[in-house]
Amino acid sequence: MSIVRSKIKDILNDNESILVFDVDGVLALLEFGEYNHYIYDDETWDKENKNGYNFYNENLVVKKMQKYLASKDMKRIYVVTTVGSNNEGKFKRDFVNKYYNILKENVYFVDKNRDKTKILFKIKDKYPNIEDRKLVMIDDTVDILNDIMEKTDFSTAHISSFLDI
């Protein structure tokens, strides 16, 4: 087996590419707890969101991602994120719109991570003339990226690719 030069950064920097981002751990720092990445268990998190508590504020902005996206065509930038309630979806949509200028209509929600792949096909349908590999999902969860890699011809990028971009 020969070593392959990764072309992930080429795809990420190609202005023709359609970039699809997760939120938690990608566009929002995963720094919800005082000394931990998370503050609650999932059930309590969902309850707090349903009760109107918005965790998504300026403190969670990833400055490097904000700078990276500032020069992009925002019509080609999307979000696909898992939410546990309508409120959480609204909070995330408002967060990425306010701090990254991502169009509200380009934000999609799923109940389960495995459903992200289905949404990618919906996004790709809007761009029938681009190669599948030019649609790339950026996530911090390897299981999601593997699912996309195994079921599609879309590109995948782990958030760690942005550490030195």
DSSP file with accessible surface (Angstrom, degrees, kcal/mol):
  #  RESIDUE AA STRUCTURE BP1 BP2  ACC     N-H-->O    O-->H-N    N-H-->O    O-->H-N    TCO  KAPPA ALPHA  PHI   PSI    X-CA   Y-CA   Z-CA
    1    1 A M              0   0  241      0, 0.0     2,-0.2     0, 0.0     0, 0.0   0.000 360.0 360.0 360.0 130.6    0.0    0.0    0.0
    2    2 A S        -     0   0   97      1,-0.1     2,-0.4     0, 0.0     0, 0.0  -0.609 360.0-102.6 -95.5 157.6    1.4    3.4   -1.0
    3    3 A I        -     0   0  170     -2,-0.2     2,-0.4     1,-0.0    -1,-0.1  -0.613  35.6-148.5 -78.8 131.2    1.1    6.6    0.9
    4    4 A V        -     0   0  121     -2,-0.4     2,-0.6     0, 0.0    -1,-0.0  -0.838  12.8-125.8-103.3 134.2   -1.5    8.9   -0.5
    5    5 A R        -     0   0  160     -2,-0.4     2,-0.1     1,-0.1    -2,-0.0  -0.700  32.8-122.0 -77.7 123.3   -1.2   12.7   -0.3
    6    6 A S        -     0   0   69     -2,-0.6     3,-0.1     1,-0.1     4,-0.1  -0.418  23.0-169.3 -66.5 137.8   -4.4   14.0    1.2
    7    7 A K     >  +     0   0  136      1,-0.1     4,-2.1    -2,-0.1     5,-0.2   0.145  56.2 110.7-111.1  17.2   -6.3   16.5   -0.9
    8    8 A I  H  > S+     0   0   54      1,-0.2     4,-2.6     2,-0.2     5,-0.2   0.932  78.9  47.7 -58.6 -47.9   -8.7   17.5    1.9
    9    9 A K  H  > S+     0   0   77      1,-0.2     4,-1.9     2,-0.2    -1,-0.2   0.860 107.8  56.8 -65.5 -32.5   -7.2   21.0    2.3
   10   10 A D  H  > S+     0   0   79      2,-0.2     4,-0.8     1,-0.2    -1,-0.2   0.934 110.4  44.4 -60.1 -45.7   -7.4   21.4   -1.5
   11   11 A I  H >< S+     0   0   11     -4,-2.1     3,-0.7     1,-0.2     6,-0.2   0.915 112.1  52.3 -64.6 -43.6  -11.1   20.7   -1.3
   12   12 A L  H 3< S+     0   0    0     -4,-2.6    -1,-0.2     1,-0.2    -2,-0.2   0.827 114.8  42.3 -63.7 -30.2  -11.6   23.0    1.7
   13   13 A N  H 3< S+     0   0   84     -4,-1.9     2,-0.5    -5,-0.2    -1,-0.2   0.504  87.5 107.3 -96.2  -3.7   -9.8   25.9   -0.1
   14   14 A D    X<  -     0   0   53     -4,-0.8     3,-1.6    -3,-0.7    -4,-0.0  -0.632  63.2-148.2 -77.9 120.6  -11.5   25.4   -3.4
   15   15 A N  T 3  S+     0   0  121     -2,-0.5    58,-0.2     1,-0.3    -1,-0.2   0.655  96.3  60.4 -66.0 -13.7  -14.0   28.2   -3.9
   16   16 A E  T 3  S+     0   0   91      2,-0.1    -1,-0.3    -5,-0.0    -5,-0.1   0.672  84.7 104.7 -84.1 -18.5  -16.2   25.8   -5.9
   17   17 A S    <   -     0   0    4     -3,-1.6     2,-0.6    -6,-0.2   118,-0.2  -0.264  68.5-134.3 -66.6 149.7  -16.6   23.4   -3.0
   18   18 A I  E     -a  135   0A   0    116,-3.0   118,-2.7   109,-0.0     2,-0.5  -0.936  24.4-155.8-101.9 118.0  -19.8   23.2   -1.0
   19   19 A L  E     -ab 136  77A   3     57,-2.1    59,-2.9    -2,-0.6     2,-0.5  -0.857   9.9-170.1-104.1 129.9  -18.8   23.2    2.7
   20   20 A V  E     -ab 137  78A   0    116,-2.7   118,-3.4    -2,-0.5     2,-0.3  -0.979  11.0-165.6-122.1 121.8  -21.2   21.6    5.3
   21   21 A F  E     -ab 138  79A   0     57,-2.7    59,-2.1    -2,-0.5   118,-0.2  -0.832  17.2-140.8-112.0 146.2  -20.3   22.2    9.0
   22   22 A D        -     0   0   10    116,-1.7     5,-0.4    -2,-0.3    59,-0.2  -0.433  18.7-143.6 -81.5 169.8  -21.5   20.6   12.2
   23   23 A V  S >>>S+     0   0    0      3,-0.2     5,-2.5    -2,-0.2     3,-2.4   0.839  73.5  68.5-102.8 -68.1  -21.9   23.1   15.1
   24   24 A D  B 345S+e   28   0B  33      1,-0.3   116,-0.3     3,-0.2     5,-0.2  -0.354 121.9   1.4 -64.7 117.7  -20.9   21.6   18.5
   25   25 A G  T 345S+     0   0   20      3,-2.8    -1,-0.3    -2,-0.2     4,-0.1   0.395 135.9  54.9  87.6  -2.8  -17.1   21.2   18.5
   26   26 A V  T <45S+     0   0    1     -3,-2.4    -3,-0.2     2,-0.3    -2,-0.2   0.642 125.7   7.2-123.7 -64.0  -16.8   22.6   15.0
   27   27 A L  T  <5S+     0   0    0     -4,-1.5    35,-0.8    -5,-0.4     2,-0.4   0.588 132.9  50.3 -97.9 -14.0  -18.3   26.1   14.8
   28   28 A A  B   <S-eF  24  61B   0     -5,-2.5    -3,-2.8    33,-0.2    -2,-0.3  -0.995  93.1-116.3-123.7 126.3  -19.0   26.3   18.5
   29   29 A L        -     0   0   52     31,-2.8     2,-1.8    -2,-0.4    -3,-0.1  -0.348  23.1-126.5 -54.7 139.6  -16.3   25.6   21.0
   30   30 A L  S    S+     0   0   60      1,-0.1    -1,-0.1    -5,-0.1     3,-0.1  -0.567  72.9 119.9 -90.4  71.3  -17.1   22.5   23.1
   31   31 A E        +     0   0  125     -2,-1.8     7,-0.2     1,-0.1     6,-0.2  -0.492  18.2 131.8-134.1  60.7  -16.6   24.5   26.3
   32   32 A F        +     0   0   25      5,-2.1     6,-0.2     8,-0.1     2,-0.2   0.751  59.6  63.5 -87.9 -25.9  -19.9   24.3   28.1
   33   33 A G  S    S-     0   0   15      3,-1.4     6,-0.1    -3,-0.1     7,-0.0  -0.599  85.6-118.0 -98.7 163.1  -18.7   23.3   31.5
   34   34 A E  S    S+     0   0  164     -2,-0.2    -1,-0.1     1,-0.2     5,-0.1   0.924 112.1   3.1 -64.7 -45.0  -16.5   25.1   33.9
   35   35 A Y  S    S+     0   0  195      3,-0.2     2,-0.3     4,-0.0    -1,-0.2   0.223 130.4  59.4-124.7  11.4  -13.7   22.4   33.8
   36   36 A N  S    S-     0   0  115      2,-0.1    -3,-1.4     1,-0.0     0, 0.0  -0.917  84.1-113.3-137.3 164.9  -15.3   20.0   31.3
   37   37 A H  S    S+     0   0  114     -2,-0.3    -5,-2.1    -5,-0.2     2,-0.3   0.739 101.9  36.5 -69.7 -22.0  -16.4   20.1   27.7
   38   38 A Y        -     0   0   58     -6,-0.2    -3,-0.2    -7,-0.2    -4,-0.1  -0.919  59.2-158.9-134.9 154.9  -20.0   19.6   28.7
   39   39 A I  S    S+     0   0   78     -2,-0.3     2,-0.3    -6,-0.1    -1,-0.1   0.750  72.3  18.6-106.3 -30.4  -22.2   20.8   31.6
   40   40 A Y  S    S-     0   0   78     -7,-0.0    -1,-0.1     1,-0.0     2,-0.1  -0.825  79.9 -94.3-131.9 173.1  -25.1   18.3   31.7
   41   41 A D     >  -     0   0   95     -2,-0.3     4,-2.5     1,-0.1     5,-0.2  -0.418  53.6 -98.7 -79.3 167.2  -26.1   14.9   30.6
   42   42 A D  H  > S+     0   0  110      1,-0.2     4,-2.6     2,-0.2     5,-0.2   0.871 121.9  54.3 -60.3 -37.7  -28.1   14.9   27.4
   43   43 A E  H  > S+     0   0  162      2,-0.2     4,-2.1     1,-0.2    -1,-0.2   0.933 111.8  43.1 -63.7 -44.7  -31.5   14.8   29.1
   44   44 A T  H  > S+     0   0   46      2,-0.2     4,-2.7     1,-0.2     5,-0.2   0.898 112.3  54.7 -68.6 -38.8  -30.8   17.8   31.2
   45   45 A W  H  X S+     0   0    6     -4,-2.5     4,-2.3     1,-0.2    -2,-0.2   0.945 109.6  46.8 -56.9 -49.7  -29.3   19.7   28.3
   46   46 A D  H  X S+     0   0   47     -4,-2.6     4,-2.7     1,-0.2    -1,-0.2   0.911 111.8  51.4 -61.0 -40.8  -32.5   19.1   26.2
   47   47 A K  H  X S+     0   0  129     -4,-2.1     4,-2.0     2,-0.2    -2,-0.2   0.925 109.4  49.5 -63.4 -44.6  -34.6   20.2   29.1
   48   48 A E  H  <>S+     0   0   54     -4,-2.7     5,-2.6     1,-0.2    -1,-0.2   0.907 112.5  47.9 -62.3 -42.2  -32.7   23.4   29.6
   49   49 A N  H ><5S+     0   0    0     -4,-2.3     3,-2.0     1,-0.2    -2,-0.2   0.930 110.3  51.1 -63.0 -46.2  -33.0   24.2   25.9
   50   50 A K  H 3<5S+     0   0  126     -4,-2.7    -1,-0.2     1,-0.3    -2,-0.2   0.847 106.3  56.3 -60.2 -32.8  -36.7   23.5   25.9
   51   51 A N  T 3<5S-     0   0  113     -4,-2.0    -1,-0.3    -5,-0.2    -2,-0.2   0.420 126.8-101.0 -80.8   1.9  -37.0   25.9   28.8
   52   52 A G  T < 5S+     0   0   40     -3,-2.0     2,-0.6     1,-0.3    -3,-0.2   0.520  70.5 147.2  97.0   6.9  -35.4   28.6   26.7
   53   53 A Y      < -     0   0  123     -5,-2.6     2,-0.7    -6,-0.2    -1,-0.3  -0.663  33.8-155.2 -81.5 121.7  -31.8   28.6   28.0
   54   54 A N        +     0   0   61     -2,-0.6    34,-0.0     1,-0.1    -5,-0.0  -0.853  18.7 177.1-101.2 110.8  -29.5   29.6   25.2
   55   55 A F        +     0   0   17     -2,-0.7     2,-1.0     1,-0.1    -1,-0.1   0.610  56.6  95.3 -82.9 -14.2  -26.0   28.3   25.6
   56   56 A Y        +     0   0    8      3,-0.1     2,-0.2     2,-0.0    -1,-0.1  -0.691  51.9 133.3 -91.2 102.4  -24.8   29.6   22.2
   57   57 A N  S >  S-     0   0   65     -2,-1.0     3,-2.3    42,-0.0     4,-0.3  -0.761  71.9 -76.0-137.0-177.1  -23.2   33.0   22.6
   58   58 A E  G >  S+     0   0  114      1,-0.3     3,-1.5    -2,-0.2    -2,-0.0   0.764 118.6  70.8 -56.9 -27.9  -20.1   34.9   21.5
   59   59 A N  G 3  S+     0   0  132      1,-0.3    -1,-0.3     3,-0.0    -3,-0.1   0.713  96.9  52.6 -63.3 -20.2  -17.9   33.0   24.0
   60   60 A L  G <  S+     0   0    9     -3,-2.3   -31,-2.8    -5,-0.1    -1,-0.3   0.443  78.8 121.3 -97.1  -0.5  -18.3   29.9   21.9
   61   61 A V  B <   -F   28   0B   7     -3,-1.5     2,-0.9    -4,-0.3   -33,-0.2  -0.412  60.5-138.1 -65.8 133.7  -17.2   31.4   18.6
   62   62 A V     >  -     0   0   29    -35,-0.8     4,-2.5     1,-0.2     3,-0.4  -0.837  13.8-160.2 -92.7 103.0  -14.1   29.7   17.0
   63   63 A K  H  > S+     0   0  121     -2,-0.9     4,-2.6     1,-0.2     5,-0.2   0.860  87.9  54.0 -56.8 -38.7  -12.2   32.7   15.8
   64   64 A K  H  > S+     0   0   98      1,-0.2     4,-2.3     2,-0.2    -1,-0.2   0.903 111.4  45.2 -64.3 -39.5  -10.1   30.7   13.4
   65   65 A M  H  > S+     0   0    2     -3,-0.4     4,-2.6     2,-0.2    -2,-0.2   0.880 110.9  53.9 -70.2 -38.1  -13.3   29.3   11.8
   66   66 A Q  H  X S+     0   0   60     -4,-2.5     4,-1.3     2,-0.2    -2,-0.2   0.936 111.8  44.7 -60.7 -44.1  -14.8   32.8   11.7
   67   67 A K  H  X S+     0   0  173     -4,-2.6     4,-0.5     1,-0.2     3,-0.2   0.912 112.4  52.2 -66.8 -42.8  -11.8   34.1    9.9
   68   68 A Y  H >< S+     0   0   25     -4,-2.3     3,-0.8     1,-0.2    -2,-0.2   0.923 112.8  44.2 -59.0 -45.1  -11.7   31.2    7.5
   69   69 A L  H >< S+     0   0    2     -4,-2.6     3,-1.7     1,-0.2    -1,-0.2   0.712  92.8  82.3 -76.7 -18.4  -15.4   31.6    6.6
   70   70 A A  H 3< S+     0   0   86     -4,-1.3    -1,-0.2     1,-0.3    -2,-0.2   0.800  96.5  42.4 -58.9 -28.9  -15.2   35.4    6.2
   71   71 A S  T << S+     0   0   98     -3,-0.8    -1,-0.3    -4,-0.5     2,-0.2   0.400  96.9 102.2 -99.7   4.9  -13.8   35.1    2.6
   72   72 A K  S <  S-     0   0   27     -3,-1.7     2,-0.9    -4,-0.1     5,-0.1  -0.505  83.1-105.8 -90.5 156.0  -16.1   32.3    1.5
   73   73 A D    >   -     0   0   82     -2,-0.2     3,-2.3   -58,-0.2    -2,-0.1  -0.716  31.6-153.5 -75.4 107.6  -19.2   32.5   -0.7
   74   74 A M  G >  S+     0   0   33     -2,-0.9     3,-1.2     1,-0.3    29,-0.5   0.671  88.2  70.5 -67.3 -14.0  -21.9   32.1    2.0
   75   75 A K  G 3  S+     0   0  142      1,-0.2    -1,-0.3    27,-0.1    -2,-0.0   0.703 100.6  48.9 -70.6 -16.6  -24.3   30.7   -0.5
   76   76 A R  G <  S+     0   0   48     -3,-2.3   -57,-2.1   -61,-0.0     2,-0.5   0.215  94.4  91.8-106.1  12.6  -22.1   27.6   -0.6
   77   77 A I  E <   +b   19   0A   3     -3,-1.2    26,-0.3   -59,-0.2     2,-0.3  -0.938  52.3 172.9-114.1 130.9  -21.8   27.2    3.2
   78   78 A Y  E     -b   20   0A   6    -59,-2.9   -57,-2.7    -2,-0.5     2,-0.4  -0.846  21.9-144.5-132.2 163.8  -24.2   25.0    5.1
   79   79 A V  E     -bc  21 107A   0     27,-2.3    29,-2.9    -2,-0.3     2,-0.4  -0.998  10.7-178.3-129.4 135.3  -24.8   23.6    8.5
   80   80 A V  E     + c   0 108A   0    -59,-2.1     2,-0.3    -2,-0.4    29,-0.2  -0.967  23.1 163.6-129.9 115.1  -26.1   20.2    9.4
   81   81 A T  E     - c   0 109A   0     27,-2.2    29,-1.9    -2,-0.4     2,-0.3  -0.965  38.1-116.3-137.5 150.0  -26.4   19.7   13.2
   82   82 A T  E     - c   0 110A  34     -2,-0.3     2,-0.3    27,-0.2    29,-0.2  -0.672  35.0-177.1 -84.6 135.0  -28.1   17.4   15.7
   83   83 A V        -     0   0   15     27,-2.2     3,-0.1    -2,-0.3   -37,-0.0  -0.967  28.1-157.1-133.0 152.5  -30.7   19.1   18.0
   84   84 A G  S    S+     0   0   31     -2,-0.3     2,-0.3     1,-0.2    -1,-0.1   0.452  80.2  13.5-103.3  -5.3  -32.8   17.8   20.8
   85   85 A S  S  > S-     0   0   15      1,-0.1     4,-1.9   -36,-0.0    -1,-0.2  -0.985  76.3-105.8-161.2 163.0  -35.5   20.5   20.6
   86   86 A N  H  > S+     0   0  153     -2,-0.3     4,-2.5     1,-0.2     5,-0.2   0.880 119.4  55.3 -60.7 -38.8  -36.9   23.3   18.4
   87   87 A N  H  > S+     0   0   54      2,-0.2     4,-3.0     1,-0.2    -1,-0.2   0.921 104.6  51.6 -62.2 -44.2  -35.3   25.8   20.8
   88   88 A E  H  > S+     0   0    7      1,-0.2     4,-2.6     2,-0.2     5,-0.2   0.921 110.1  50.7 -59.8 -40.7  -31.9   24.3   20.4
   89   89 A G  H  X S+     0   0    1     -4,-1.9     4,-2.8     2,-0.2     5,-0.2   0.937 110.7  47.8 -60.5 -45.9  -32.3   24.5   16.6
   90   90 A K  H  X S+     0   0  106     -4,-2.5     4,-2.7     1,-0.2     5,-0.2   0.931 111.9  50.4 -61.0 -43.7  -33.3   28.2   16.8
   91   91 A F  H  X S+     0   0   18     -4,-3.0     4,-2.2     1,-0.2    -2,-0.2   0.918 113.7  44.6 -62.0 -44.2  -30.3   28.9   19.1
   92   92 A K  H  X S+     0   0    1     -4,-2.6     4,-2.6    -5,-0.2     5,-0.3   0.919 113.0  50.5 -67.5 -43.3  -27.9   27.2   16.8
   93   93 A R  H  X S+     0   0   73     -4,-2.8     4,-2.0    -5,-0.2     5,-0.2   0.935 113.2  45.8 -60.0 -46.9  -29.3   28.8   13.7
   94   94 A D  H  X S+     0   0   44     -4,-2.7     4,-2.8    -5,-0.2     5,-0.2   0.899 112.0  53.3 -62.7 -39.7  -29.2   32.3   15.2
   95   95 A F  H  X S+     0   0    5     -4,-2.2     4,-2.6    -5,-0.2     5,-0.4   0.953 112.0  41.9 -61.2 -52.2  -25.6   31.6   16.5
   96   96 A V  H  X S+     0   0    0     -4,-2.6     6,-1.8     1,-0.2     4,-1.4   0.844 117.0  49.4 -70.7 -28.3  -24.1   30.6   13.1
   97   97 A N  H  X S+     0   0   52     -4,-2.0     4,-1.2    -5,-0.3    -2,-0.2   0.947 115.6  41.7 -71.3 -47.6  -26.0   33.4   11.4
   98   98 A K  H  < S+     0   0  142     -4,-2.8    -2,-0.2    -5,-0.2    -3,-0.2   0.911 127.2  29.0 -67.4 -43.8  -24.9   36.1   13.8
   99   99 A Y  H  < S+     0   0   37     -4,-2.6    -1,-0.2    -5,-0.2    -3,-0.2   0.653 135.3  24.4 -99.0 -15.3  -21.3   35.1   14.2
  100  100 A Y  H  < S-     0   0    8     -4,-1.4    -3,-0.2    -5,-0.4    -2,-0.2   0.399  93.8-124.1-125.9  -3.7  -20.5   33.4   10.9
  101  101 A N     <  +     0   0  115     -4,-1.2     2,-0.4     1,-0.2    -4,-0.2   0.757  50.2 163.3  62.2  26.3  -23.0   35.0    8.5
  102  102 A I        -     0   0    0     -6,-1.8    -1,-0.2    -9,-0.1    -2,-0.1  -0.628  46.8-106.8 -75.8 130.4  -24.3   31.6    7.5
  103  103 A L    >   -     0   0   53    -29,-0.5     3,-1.9    -2,-0.4    -1,-0.1  -0.354  19.4-132.9 -60.6 134.4  -27.6   32.0    5.8
  104  104 A K  G >  S+     0   0   90      1,-0.3     3,-1.4     2,-0.2    -1,-0.1   0.856 107.0  57.0 -58.3 -35.0  -30.5   30.8    8.0
  105  105 A E  G 3  S+     0   0  130      1,-0.3    -1,-0.3   -27,-0.0    -2,-0.1   0.616  98.5  62.9 -74.3  -8.0  -32.0   28.8    5.2
  106  106 A N  G <  S+     0   0    8     -3,-1.9   -27,-2.3   -29,-0.1     2,-0.5   0.225  83.1  96.4 -97.4  13.6  -28.7   26.9    4.8
  107  107 A V  E <   -c   79   0A   6     -3,-1.4     2,-0.3   -29,-0.2   -27,-0.2  -0.925  53.6-174.4-109.3 123.9  -29.0   25.4    8.3
  108  108 A Y  E     -c   80   0A  40    -29,-2.9   -27,-2.2    -2,-0.5     2,-0.4  -0.908   9.0-151.2-118.6 147.0  -30.5   21.9    8.7
  109  109 A F  E     -c   81   0A  63     -2,-0.3     2,-0.3   -29,-0.2   -27,-0.2  -0.899   9.6-173.5-118.6 145.8  -31.4   20.0   11.8
  110  110 A V  E     -c   82   0A   9    -29,-1.9   -27,-2.2    -2,-0.4     3,-0.1  -0.942  25.0-142.9-132.0 154.7  -31.4   16.2   12.4
  111  111 A D  S    S+     0   0  124     -2,-0.3     2,-0.4   -29,-0.2    -1,-0.1   0.794  90.6  31.3 -81.4 -33.1  -32.6   14.2   15.4
  112  112 A K  S >  S-     0   0  108      1,-0.1     3,-2.0   -31,-0.1     4,-0.3  -0.970  77.6-125.9-129.6 143.8  -29.8   11.6   15.0
  113  113 A N  G >  S+     0   0   68     -2,-0.4     3,-2.0     1,-0.3     4,-0.3   0.847 108.0  64.4 -54.9 -37.7  -26.3   11.9   13.7
  114  114 A R  G >  S+     0   0  164      1,-0.3     3,-0.5     2,-0.1     4,-0.3   0.698  92.0  66.1 -64.5 -16.0  -26.8    9.1   11.2
  115  115 A D  G <> S+     0   0   34     -3,-2.0     4,-1.3     1,-0.2    -1,-0.3   0.551  77.0  84.8 -81.4  -7.9  -29.4   11.3    9.5
  116  116 A K  H <> S+     0   0    1     -3,-2.0     4,-1.9    -4,-0.3    -1,-0.2   0.886  82.2  60.4 -61.2 -36.8  -26.8   13.8    8.4
  117  117 A T  H <> S+     0   0    9     -3,-0.5     4,-1.4    -4,-0.3    -1,-0.2   0.907 101.0  53.9 -58.8 -41.1  -25.9   11.8    5.3
  118  118 A K  H  > S+     0   0  136     -4,-0.3     4,-1.4    -3,-0.3    -1,-0.2   0.891 106.9  51.5 -60.7 -39.7  -29.5   12.1    4.0
  119  119 A I  H  X S+     0   0   20     -4,-1.3     4,-2.4     1,-0.2    -1,-0.2   0.878 102.1  60.4 -68.2 -34.6  -29.3   15.9    4.3
  120  120 A L  H  X S+     0   0    0     -4,-1.9     4,-2.8     1,-0.2    -1,-0.2   0.897 102.7  52.0 -60.0 -38.8  -26.1   16.0    2.3
  121  121 A F  H  X S+     0   0   90     -4,-1.4     4,-1.9     2,-0.2    -1,-0.2   0.894 107.9  51.9 -64.1 -37.9  -27.9   14.4   -0.6
  122  122 A K  H  X S+     0   0  117     -4,-1.4     4,-0.5     2,-0.2    -2,-0.2   0.909 111.8  46.4 -63.4 -41.2  -30.6   17.1   -0.3
  123  123 A I  H >< S+     0   0    0     -4,-2.4     3,-1.6     1,-0.2     4,-0.3   0.935 109.6  53.7 -66.3 -44.9  -27.9   19.8   -0.4
  124  124 A K  H >< S+     0   0   23     -4,-2.8     3,-2.3     1,-0.3     6,-0.2   0.858  96.5  67.2 -60.0 -34.0  -26.1   18.1   -3.4
  125  125 A D  H 3< S+     0   0  123     -4,-1.9    -1,-0.3     1,-0.3    -2,-0.2   0.776  93.4  60.3 -57.7 -24.7  -29.4   18.2   -5.3
  126  126 A K  T << S+     0   0  102     -3,-1.6    -1,-0.3    -4,-0.5    -2,-0.2   0.618 109.1  43.6 -76.4 -14.2  -29.0   22.0   -5.4
  127  127 A Y    X   +     0   0   40     -3,-2.3     3,-1.6    -4,-0.3    -1,-0.3  -0.553  64.7 160.8-130.4  66.8  -25.7   21.6   -7.3
  128  128 A P  T 3  S+     0   0   93      0, 0.0    -1,-0.1     0, 0.0     4,-0.1   0.739  71.7  57.7 -65.6 -18.9  -26.2   19.0   -9.9
  129  129 A N  T 3  S+     0   0  161     -3,-0.1     2,-0.3     2,-0.1    -3,-0.0   0.429  88.1  86.0 -96.1   1.6  -23.2   20.1  -12.0
  130  130 A I  S <  S-     0   0   20     -3,-1.6     2,-0.1    -6,-0.2    -3,-0.1  -0.767  85.8-103.8-100.2 151.9  -20.5   19.8   -9.4
  131  131 A E    >   -     0   0  102     -2,-0.3     3,-1.9     1,-0.1     4,-0.2  -0.402  29.0-119.2 -66.6 145.6  -18.6   16.6   -8.6
  132  132 A D  G >  S+     0   0   58      1,-0.3     3,-2.2     2,-0.2    23,-0.6   0.867 111.8  63.8 -53.9 -39.4  -19.7   14.7   -5.5
  133  133 A R  G 3  S+     0   0  113      1,-0.3    -1,-0.3    21,-0.2    22,-0.2   0.706  90.0  68.4 -63.6 -15.0  -16.2   15.1   -4.0
  134  134 A K  G <  S+     0   0   19     -3,-1.9  -116,-3.0    20,-0.1     2,-0.6   0.459  84.2  79.6 -86.2   1.0  -16.7   18.9   -4.0
  135  135 A L  E <   -a   18   0A   0     -3,-2.2    20,-2.6  -118,-0.2     2,-0.4  -0.948  69.4-174.7-102.4 124.1  -19.3   18.6   -1.3
  136  136 A V  E     -ad  19 155A   1   -118,-2.7  -116,-2.7    -2,-0.6     2,-0.5  -0.979  20.3-148.3-128.9 132.6  -17.5   18.1    2.0
  137  137 A M  E     -ad  20 156A   0     18,-2.1    20,-2.8    -2,-0.4     2,-0.6  -0.863  11.5-160.1 -96.4 128.2  -18.8   17.5    5.5
  138  138 A I  E     +ad  21 157A   0   -118,-3.4  -116,-1.7    -2,-0.5     2,-0.3  -0.950  29.1 145.8-110.7 118.8  -16.8   19.0    8.3
  139  139 A D  E     - d   0 158A   0     18,-1.8    20,-1.6    -2,-0.6  -114,-0.1  -0.921  50.7-137.3-146.1 166.8  -17.4   17.3   11.7
  140  140 A D  S    S+     0   0   45     -2,-0.3     2,-0.7  -116,-0.3    18,-0.1   0.398  82.3  87.3-107.5   0.3  -15.7   16.3   14.9
  141  141 A T    >>  -     0   0   47      1,-0.2     4,-2.0     2,-0.0     3,-0.6  -0.886  60.5-160.5-107.6 113.0  -17.3   12.9   15.2
  142  142 A V  H 3> S+     0   0   78     -2,-0.7     4,-3.2     1,-0.2     5,-0.2   0.855  90.0  61.3 -62.2 -34.7  -15.4   10.2   13.3
  143  143 A D  H 3> S+     0   0  127      1,-0.2     4,-2.0     2,-0.2    -1,-0.2   0.895 106.7  46.1 -59.8 -39.2  -18.5    7.9   13.2
  144  144 A I  H <> S+     0   0    7     -3,-0.6     4,-2.2     2,-0.2    -1,-0.2   0.943 113.5  48.1 -67.6 -47.0  -20.4   10.5   11.2
  145  145 A L  H  X S+     0   0   10     -4,-2.0     4,-2.7     1,-0.2    -2,-0.2   0.908 111.7  50.5 -62.1 -39.7  -17.5   11.1    8.9
  146  146 A N  H  X S+     0   0   56     -4,-3.2     4,-2.7     2,-0.2    -1,-0.2   0.904 107.9  53.1 -63.9 -41.2  -17.1    7.3    8.4
  147  147 A D  H  X S+     0   0   26     -4,-2.0     4,-1.8    -5,-0.2    -2,-0.2   0.931 112.4  44.5 -59.7 -44.7  -20.8    6.9    7.6
  148  148 A I  H  X S+     0   0    0     -4,-2.2     4,-1.6     1,-0.2     6,-0.3   0.925 113.2  50.9 -65.7 -43.5  -20.6    9.6    4.9
  149  149 A M  H  < S+     0   0  108     -4,-2.7    -2,-0.2     1,-0.2    -1,-0.2   0.896 114.3  44.0 -61.6 -40.3  -17.4    8.1    3.5
  150  150 A E  H  < S+     0   0  144     -4,-2.7    -1,-0.2     1,-0.2    -2,-0.2   0.794 121.6  36.8 -76.9 -28.5  -18.9    4.6    3.3
  151  151 A K  H  < S+     0   0  127     -4,-1.8     2,-0.3    -5,-0.2    -2,-0.2   0.497 118.7  30.6-105.6  -6.8  -22.3    5.6    1.9
  152  152 A T     <  -     0   0   16     -4,-1.6   -35,-0.0     2,-0.1   -31,-0.0  -0.863  66.7-122.9-141.1 176.1  -21.4    8.5   -0.5
  153  153 A D  S    S+     0   0  125     -2,-0.3   -18,-0.1     2,-0.1    -4,-0.1   0.134  73.9 119.6-105.5  14.7  -18.8    9.9   -2.8
  154  154 A F        -     0   0   11     -6,-0.3   -21,-0.2     1,-0.1   -18,-0.2  -0.387  67.9-109.5 -73.6 159.9  -18.7   13.2   -0.9
  155  155 A S  E     -d  136   0A  28    -20,-2.6   -18,-2.1   -23,-0.6     2,-0.4  -0.533  28.5-154.7 -86.5 157.3  -15.6   14.4    0.8
  156  156 A T  E     -d  137   0A  31    -20,-0.2     2,-0.4    -2,-0.2   -18,-0.2  -0.981   9.2-173.2-133.0 144.8  -15.1   14.4    4.6
  157  157 A A  E     -d  138   0A   1    -20,-2.8   -18,-1.8    -2,-0.4     2,-0.2  -0.989  18.0-139.5-139.3 129.2  -12.9   16.5    6.8
  158  158 A H  E >   -d  139   0A  60     -2,-0.4     3,-2.5   -20,-0.2     4,-0.3  -0.602  31.7-114.3 -79.3 148.2  -12.3   16.2   10.5
  159  159 A I  G >  S+     0   0   34    -20,-1.6     3,-2.2     1,-0.3     4,-0.2   0.796 111.7  74.5 -55.9 -25.6  -12.2   19.5   12.3
  160  160 A S  G >  S+     0   0   58      1,-0.3     3,-1.8     2,-0.2     4,-0.3   0.754  78.7  74.0 -62.6 -20.5   -8.5   18.8   13.1
  161  161 A S  G <  S+     0   0   18     -3,-2.5     3,-0.5     1,-0.3    -1,-0.3   0.742  91.0  58.6 -62.3 -20.7   -7.7   19.6    9.4
  162  162 A F  G X  S+     0   0    6     -3,-2.2     3,-0.8    -4,-0.3    -1,-0.3   0.519  78.1  90.4 -87.2  -5.1   -8.3   23.3   10.3
  163  163 A L  T <  S+     0   0  134     -3,-1.8    -1,-0.2     1,-0.2    -2,-0.1   0.844 106.6  17.7 -62.0 -32.4   -5.6   23.3   13.0
  164  164 A D  T 3         0   0  120     -3,-0.5    -1,-0.2    -4,-0.3    -2,-0.1   0.041 360.0 360.0-129.2  30.5   -3.0   24.4   10.4
  165  165 A I    <         0   0   54     -3,-0.8    -3,-0.0     0, 0.0   -97,-0.0  -0.591 360.0 360.0 -89.0 360.0   -5.0   25.7    7.5
